[in-house]
């Protein structure tokens, strides 16, 4: 492939983010930093009951509090929130309320403290309805019904049904097996816990709504708002320039954007609605919890012959995501069947969090494979190598797949062959262990759009709808533009994340920014290059087709010394504008980034404390476009996985149905002290479907981390922890196998 | 069954904020609350006709600002809302995450857990005060070179804790840097980058 052999000038270097200056000086303006004249502050009142009908709301006392400007609730603001509850209608305020934390009312006041005080003055009369917290209980016929169709969520079309997937002949697969193993693994609800609490600033100008949103996607946020408010797209503007993290729970438009918009409309003043940290933990969503029952058939050498997965996942009171489990994706399974039941309960919603369907079931499946390897007397690295995926669902080829190389290079780096020992055989108090697991995330190109304006001095202005949620997307887009145009990166300015100015973008979720918008940036660059060559051709006295542009010089391909600077070529052109909307074909292939993770741990057998002493993450994400932020994302994904492995769990009190630890301190996230030095290896090969050969980066690193750590703990202690989080008490109490 | 519920009760935070001239502070250490010296209680003057309000002089980044603040206003709020210094972020507003870290009299503290009325006469340094004209602090430069910010929301706090460390100890070890920054959460998990930046800045300055 010609392009794969091309020498890149900008792609693949270690380049600081183009907006790093703004981020380290405090100049980057996040949504919460926006102050508008006459702006009001808003706060949200939440349900104290898991399931209750609101039979009365008295807001008179709250309204009398000086400074309070408006109070809204289900009675006076019945606005649908379509991305908040797929298939079943959900509103910004619902009656009945369906979990502790369901929004009941919002107040706008001249000051945030007044708004907060006013919440306490709202009298709400609730009529309690029976509730259910446990997903298995919720599936019983006599369980309280949370959704009109029952508690089993929608799996097929609009019908209440499990998610089912199968191929091969399961029965035959188990017949061919030398041994069949069965076990259950459990994961808990964890929170995205991004540092920036949800916040939205809304204002109306002559019938046009502007929302400064903390969103991962301005385009779909605009579409959501327009649809739910019944406005044409031209009357809605969504802006998100700097965003303080989301990891999947700031996709699209959310209820707080809507509440701010309604309050701004009623008061005719701009409104800033801020979530508290507790609001943020319970009011939106986290990662769905799961109970995974596996039946796995294997040959004596460890080769998988069949896998059956029956699982129940807890998606909480409203359906915002599928509740699927996909951790088996990285293995070659000839005969397969999974039945996943996503279940409604009266708990906090379980939805998108970085690689939504993966870390839970990578933990379950890779832990179980590691266990089976042990019982068969097979070295785990051989077990994972033998069963690594080669063709999607055993038939469709991948666009590129270097999982094998990830395993080889990663195991070499950590020194697997020298360091691996039989599980639980180490003497002493601090026991060494080593473990591994496989991960990754789907990749595909899709709909993207971009525009590039080339100024008369040869500088360029890239317009893309992407938001930069911390991935470095803005820089990556600039790098792609510089590479494709043939000008230095310093000559490119980027405007992003403003629907009034920037073209459509899919939204920064599902690791799709580079693969969706990247091709559009390349096409827009090609478009404007043609225009540049048209104006440069007469100046160089050749035909336009004979010209090329590199490092800011327009030159004759056959005679590179015949050249003029881009600035001179376009000096009289006014401004040239390249544009493109792209949706590259993707048929009969599957795309995936892959990874193999390796960890060494030291487990204190007296205290149950685990220290990660070394971590190696080998990733096949195709060509790495922007090396430094890519490495940072890998390291960060591992750190989030460490939190999920050891400490994070949103605990719902069984008696009151209330989440009792909705904060950083009690559902502890990793700190500087728990973060190991993550050694990142990129296995770089050109993927023919990715822009400049790149596949996805953001989601993959969290997928294998939890299982990798769990397997290392098993190797150290001979104890298999089958339920997250892996706390010291579980390690101390678990039987040695 | 019918039941009546009146919104939120008294939260730990509103309790702290309504203390006014009390003397509870949260130091930037992961273990939590420590007491500060009661002699440091504020000496600001009450605003006539406005109960619960005082006028204080805040010395921020070398400049003095006379501002009227409510007793319940935290330093973080006043910096952001009244002085427009929005580089200081508020991540949890309850003394857990460190996004609001500023340097007060040479010490890194959570500004969400300091009331503005306690600040009379104290020297406050925020992220905006690190840049001299166009010249970045070496630590800011190191944060750029080492990819310190991912989403960037914790970055100001990380830098201020790093700066407070370097002001006291110009040659910290990696362990000392980790400890010094351990009260600053980074949910992007960019901890190794942030520590590397602090160590690089120390080497550069040394």
Interface residues (C-beta under 8 A of the other chain):
Chain A: X16 X17 X20 X21 X23 X24 X25 X26 X27 X28 X29 X30 X32 X33 X35 X45 X48 X49 X55 X113 X116 X119 X120 X121 X122 X123 X124 X125 X126 X127 X128 X192 X193 X194 X195 X196 X197 X242 X243 X244 X245 X247 X276 X277 X469 X470 X471 X472 X628 X629 X631 X632 X633 X635 X636 X637 X638 X639 X640 X663 X664 X665 X669 X670 X671 X672 X673 X675 X677 X678
Chain B: X1 X2 X3 X4 X5 X6 X7 X8 X9 X14 X17 X30 X32 X70 X72 X80 X81 X84 X85 X86 X87 X88 X89 X90 X91 X92 X93 X94 X96 X97 X99 X126 X127 X128 X130 X131 X136 X140 X143 X144 X145 X147 X148 X149 X150 X151 X152 X153 X154 X155 X156 X159 X178 X179 X181 X182 X183 X184 X185 X186 X187 X188 X189 X190 X191 X192 X193 X194 X195
